[in-house]
C-alpha cells in the first residue's frame, strides 16, 4: 500500500485557487434532492493543516506537499502518500476531480468529508487534517496509515502460512466496535460499508475505520437512505427488501469481516457468482464458526465463536446492537488492555509494515 520514500520524489507546484473557510456543518446527511455546485465543493477547503498533536494551524497550498506516489484508490479519487514540507509529517491525500463527479458522487463526497471532520474526537477513526481546492481538484488531507486489514490478513494467511491469533482479532474487534458505536451515538451515523479494506492498520498496531462515502444518517436509529455498500458483506435484510434497517446491518458485516480474518477465508468463497452468493445469504444458513475444525486447522475459543456467530444471526431482530456486543465475554476480555493487547499491537505493527513493503498490488 505504501512504498518506501523515494529520493526522487516530485515536488508538486500546482497553483492553488482561492480558499474559502469550511462551513462548520454541511447539510448532506441523506439529502440527495439538491445538487451541490462547485462553490459548495470549494467550501470544503480549510486552507490550513491542523494535526492532533500540534496546536499550530499551518497555512498551505499544493506547493507545500511532496508527492511520494499513489497508495490506493478510495471513493471518488486516488489516494497519495505526501509529505508536508513545513513539518516533515506524512499524510494520506485523497485527490478528487470535482468537475468529473456526478450528482450522487458529489453528495457522497460531502457526506464523507462531513463525517470525518465531525469524527475528530472519535476513537479509532482516521483523522482529518485539512483540505484545499486546487485546479479543479479537492485535496482532502488525512492521517496516513500503513495498510488495509484486507491486504494484511491475506499476506499473513496465504503468503506466510500463518494466522492472526485471537488477541489480535480481539484488538481489531474492540477498535472497530468502538468506532462504529461512536458514529451511532455521537453522530447518529451508520457506516454501511464495513469490510477488511475499510479497516486500516499502522506500524504501531493502531486500528482505524475509514471510508465514509456511503455512510447514512440515522433517524430514530433507522437509516434514512439506502445506499448500497460492498455486496459480499451486505446483511440479508439489505439484500432481501427495501425496508428500513439499522446498525445491526453493520453488525452482520462486522461478523463476516471477523470470520474472514479469523480463518483467512471469506465465508462465501465457493459460490459461483454474485447472484448465487446473494441467494445464499438470503435463503441459506449463515456462516458458522466452530471451536474445533479441520477445515481451517485452527482452534477457536468459545467467546470468539459466540461473538462471531451472534453477529451472523440472520434474523436482524435477534442480532445484537453495539451495547449488547460490548457485554459479550470476547469484547470484555480485550477491552481492558493489558499484556495481550500490547502483544497484539506489536504483532499487528510488524505485519502492517511487512504487508506494506511487500504488497502485490496497491490497495485503498
N, C-alpha and C positions, 0 to 999 in steps of 0.2 A: 504493500500500500504506500509506504513512504520509503524512498530511497535515501542513501547517504548523501550528505551535502556535496554538491558538485562545485569544484573550484572555478569552473567556467560558467557559474550562474549568470543569468541575464538580469540586468537592472531595468526594470520597467520604467518607461518615461512617457506614458500616455498623458495627454493634457487633461486635467480634471475639469469637469463642468461645474457650474456654480452649485454651492452646497446649501441645502435647506435644513433647518433643525427638524429632527424626527419628532412627530407628534407623540404625546405621552400615551395615547391609546388609539388603536386602529379598530374600527368597527367592521371587522371582516369575519368574525366567527359565524360561519354558516350562511352568511348573506351573500348570495350569488346573483342577485337581481340587478345590481347596478355595476356597470363596467368601470373599473378604475382607469383613469387616464394616466399619461406619463407623469403629470405633476404629482399624482399620488405616489407612484412608484419612486419618483425622485425624492419624495419626502422621507423615504427610508434612510436617507443619508444623515449621518451624525456629524461627519467631518472630523471626528475625533476618535481616538482609540483609548479605551479605559480597561486596564487589567485589574482583576480582583485583588491582587496583592500589591497594588500601586495606587496611591492617591492622586497621581497626576493624570490629567487629560491631555493626550498628545494630538495636536492638530496634524492631519496627514492628508495626502492625496496619493495617487498611484505611484508617483516617483519615489515615495518613501518606502516602497516594498520591493524586495528582491524575489524574483520568481525562481523557485527551486524545482519546478516541474509539477505536472499533474499527479494527483494521488488517487483519483477516482471520480466517479460521476454521481451526483446527487440529483434530487428533484430540480428540474429546470436548467441545470448547467453543470460545468466541470468544476471540480474542487482542486485547488492548487495548494501546495506547501509553499509558504513565503516567509521571508524574514523581514521584520520591521527594522529599518536601518537605525532609527534613533535609539532603540533599546536592545537590539540584537535578539529579541524574542521571536520565536517561531509561531506561525499562525496557520490555520486552515482557512482559505479564502474561496468562497463559492462565487463564481462569476456567472451572472445571468444576463443574457442578451434580451433586455426587456422588450425591444421592439418586435422580437420574433415569437413572443409567447402569446397565446390566445387568452380569451376572457377567463376561462376556467383556471388556466395556469397562473394568471395574474392574481386571482383570488387566493390560490394555494400559496403563492409566494408571499403575499401579505399575511396570510394566516401563519405560515411557518415563522416569518420574521417576528410577528406579534407574540407568538408563543415563546420563542427562545429569549426574547427580550424580557418578557414577564417572568420567566423562569430563573432569573438571575440568582435568587436565593434558594432555589430548589436543590435538593440533594441528587447527585448522580445524573445530572443533565448537562450536556455540553454548554459552555458559557459563550455568550455573545460579547464581542469586544468593540464593535463599531461597524460602520458601513459608509461607502461613498457611492456616488453616481458619476460614472466616467465614460465618455464616448459612447453613450447609449447602453452601457453595461451597469448593472448594480453589483457591487462587490460587497459581500457580507463576510466580515472577518470574525472567526470563531476560534475557540480553543482547539488546539491540534492534539489529536490522539494518534496512537501508533498503528492500530489495525482494527478491523471489524472482527467480532466474535466468529462470524461465518468463516473468514479466512483462517483464523487462529485454530478453531476446533478441527477443521478439515485437514490442516497440516499435522496436527497432533495425532489424529487417528489414522489417516491414510498414508502419510509420508513417514512419520516417526513410529508408527505402530504402537502408540501409547494410548493414554486416556486422560480425561480430566477427572480427577478424584473428587469425592463428594464435598470436601471442604471448599474446593474451587467452585463447584456448581452451587454450593450454598452461598458463597460470597456473591456470585453473579445473581442469584435469586433475590437476596436481600436488597442489593443495589437496584435491581430492576423494579421490584415491587414497590420500594420506597419512592422511586421516580414516578411511577405510574400513579401511586396514591397521592403524591403531591399535586400532579396535574389535575386529578379529580377534585381534591378537597380545596385547594387554593385557587385554582384557575377554572374549575368546572370544565375540564377538557378531557376528552378520550383520545388516545393516541391513534388507534385504528390500523397501525402497521407494525405491530410488534413481531420481530423476527431477528435471527442472529446478525444479519447485515446491518441492522439499525441499533445494535448494541456495540459500543466501541470500548477498546481497552488500551491502556498506555503502559509505558515501561515501569511505572510504579505499582501496577496492578489495580489501578483505578478502573471502574466500570461505569460507563455513562450512556444514557439513552440519547438518540439523535433522530433527525429527520421528522419534522412535524408538518410536512406539506399537506397531509390529508387528515390531520387531527381535526376534531369536531367539537363544537360547543355542546355541553350538556344542559338540558332544561328539565328541571325536576329529575335529575340523574339519568335522563334518557337522551340519546343522541338526536340532534335536530336534523341532521343531514345524513346522506347515505353514500358518501364517497367510498369507493372500493379500494381495499388495501391489496396486499400480495395474496392472490387466491390460494396458494398452497397452505396458508396459515389462517384462513378465514374460519370462523366458528360456524357450526351448522345453521344457526338461526340467521346468519347474514347471507348465506347461500340460498336457503330454502324459501325465504319470503322477504318482503319489503317492510315488514312490521318494525316497530321501534325496538331498539336494543340498547344495552347499557355496557358498563365497563366489564361485565362478565364475558363479553365477546373478546376483549383483550386478554382476559384470564385464560381462555382457550388457546389463544395464540402463544401466550407465555408457556402453557403446558406443552405445546408442540415444540417450542424452542428448547425447553429444558429436557424433554425426551431426546431431542436431537443431539444436544451437547453432552448428555449423559451416556449415550450409546454410540455416538459417532455416525448414526444412521437416521435419515429422515424417515418418519414412520410410514409415509405413503410412497416410498421409493420404487416399489414394484408395480405400480399401476401403469397401464399402457398409454394413457393420455390424460390431459387435464380434465376432460369430461368424465372419465372413469373415476378420477380422484374426487371430483365434486359429488358424483353419485355415491361413492363410498363414504364420504364424510357425512352426507345427509341421511343415507339409508343403512349404512353398515354400522358395525360396532366400533367404538372409539379405540384408539391405540391404548394398550395396557402394558405397563411396565411391571415385571415380576421380580421378586427379590433374587431368585436364583434361576439363571437361564443359560443354556448352552448357546443360544442364538448369538449373544454378544461376547460370551466368555468372561463376563463380569458378574460380581455380586453387588446388589444394591440394598441399602438399609431400608427397613420398614418405614421410617419417617420420610425418606426421599420418595419411595414408591407411593405412599399415601398422598403426599403433596402433589406429585405429578398427575397421578390418576384422578384425583379430585378436580384438578384444573381441567381435565379432559372429560368431565361429566357432560354427556350430550344434552341433557335437559337443562337449559340455562337457568330454570327456576331453582334447580338443586345445586348449581355451580356457585362456589363462594365468591364474594367480593373481597376487596383488599383487607378490610379489617378482620374478616374471618381467616384469610390466608395468614395473617400475622399471628394468629393464635395457634397455628399448626406447629408441632414439635420441630419440624425441619427448619422453618423460619426462625423459631425461637433459639435453636442451637447456635445458629450462625449470625444472629443479630446482636449478640453480646460481645463480639470481638474476641480478643484473646489470641493465644499462640497459633491456633489452627487457621484463623483468618489472616494473621501476619504471614504464615507459611503460604496460604492461598495467594495472597497478593504477590509474594516473591515469585512463586511459580508462574502466575499469570504474566508478570512483568517480563520474565525470561522468555516465555513463549511468545509474547507480543513482539518483542524485539526480533526473535528468530523468524516469526512469520512475516514481519515487516521486511526484513533483509533478504528473505528467500521466497518472496511472493512469486507465484507463477504468473499472475496477471494483476492488473490494477483493480482494486475494489473500493467502492464508496462507503 
